[in-house]
Amino acid sequence: MATKNTATLRRLGATGQTVADPAEDIRGRRVKDKDGDDIGKVADLLIDDQDRKVRFLRVEHGGILGFGATASFIPVDAISRITDDDVYITQPRQHVADAPGYDPDLEDEMDYYGNIYGYYGYMPFWGGGYIYPTYPHYR
């Protein structure tokens, strides 16, 4: 049974807040798929305003010198490993490419994020029994 969600997701970069431990701020790191192939760069992090936890990576990919790049969201649940330079996810690059497209008009709609969670095969953070992922393998 899903619980009522009253959280709002916001881009960390737009809040004026920072990550408590700067060493854990993964913005700017490269995103690699399960085979180590490059997907793009972590442009921002989406946090929920209630628990103040990161829920999605906003990843930019494609384009040249930042122009023409497209964005997509990847749930933090998909992270398998983090190094000083890279964030590895459990999905292949093509799966990310086929994910629901970024739509700034839907950025405030929780159904939009629910669809992204479903696409990647994860339970939304507002669902009953959700457990926030941990990464003891950091660095």
C-alpha positions, 0 to 999 in steps of 0.5 A: 500500500502506498502512503500519501506523499506530501514531499516536494522534489527540488534541485539542490542547486536551486535551494542554496543548500549544500551537501553536509560533507563536501566529499560526498557531493557527486555533482560534476562526476561522470556517470558510468553504466554497468559496463563502465560506458560513459552516460553523462555527467551529474548536473544536479541532485534532486532532494525531497524537502521533508527528509532532505535526502537525495532522490534522483541524479539529474544527468546531462548527456549528449551535446557539445561543450554543454550545448544541446545536452539532454537531461534525464533523472536516475533514481539514487537506488540505481547507484552501484558504486561511487569513486572520486571521479565517477558514479556507476549505476546498475543499468546499461546505457541504452536503458537510460537512453530509453528512460522517460524524457526530461520534461521541465513542465512535469518537474513538480508532478510526483506521478512523473517521478513515480513513472521514472521509479517504475521504469528503473524497477524501484519502489518510489521513496513515498511507498510503504516499506521503502528503504533508502539505499546505502553506499558503504563502498564509497570511494 
